[in-house]
């Protein structure tokens, strides 16, 4: 992919109360991406861990029991082979999916959080096999694993899973807590809504009258709605901190892209000359 241009400022968040409510919906949507990233992280780690455990147990059993082959060896060897098979089948797809998820996070960060994030990925190499449209396993893995941006995207999955959910769910949970714990029991103070108050038990503390509960609930909901855009900006800043490539990486990628374009132009020109000579 081409390097994304840095932008000094991203799009402004939608102002007003509707925009603040929309920010809560965007936070929930980004939390859905966080869960998808957790699944991808498990797919990336599981084959490597399975293969490493199978190999470790197999070698340990061989060292402790000689070169005999029995049922325990068969199970360890099966785990090793299964892990290697998953590494071959799952890892390339999971790495590419991680890249697509990171690119989607960049787009949504600019659109929803007002934080633009640049991208700098190594270009996809030409298939080594003549006439083939797909990369081989070794060439694909070399392309992905030698690209620093791949490791940056993987690090984002970890940081997002550890820290990102706090920024995304804090305002949403504040609104939900205020509604369920305080507004619903406090609705008894509103004429005609006494029946709604029976849906939730009021919290036990001194002076928990319906009027007090209603006031606390309104304050919590208002605080959650007000902090939604702030949490989104913080989330976008966290994503930019992890996903933005260094200036040196962008320049190196640009040089590599120009060199590859030059090579392709020379190859095309040489092929055209050979065609003219044959004609």
Secondary structure as UniProt FT lines:
FT   HELIX           16..65
FT   TURN            66..67
FT   HELIX           71..89
FT   HELIX           91..108
FT   HELIX           109..113
FT   TURN            130..131
FT   HELIX           137..145
FT   HELIX           148..159
FT   HELIX           160..164
FT   HELIX           165..177
FT   HELIX           178..183
FT   HELIX           184..186
FT   HELIX           187..189
FT   TURN            191..192
FT   TURN            194..195
FT   HELIX           196..199
FT   TURN            206..207
FT   HELIX           210..243
FT   HELIX           247..278
//
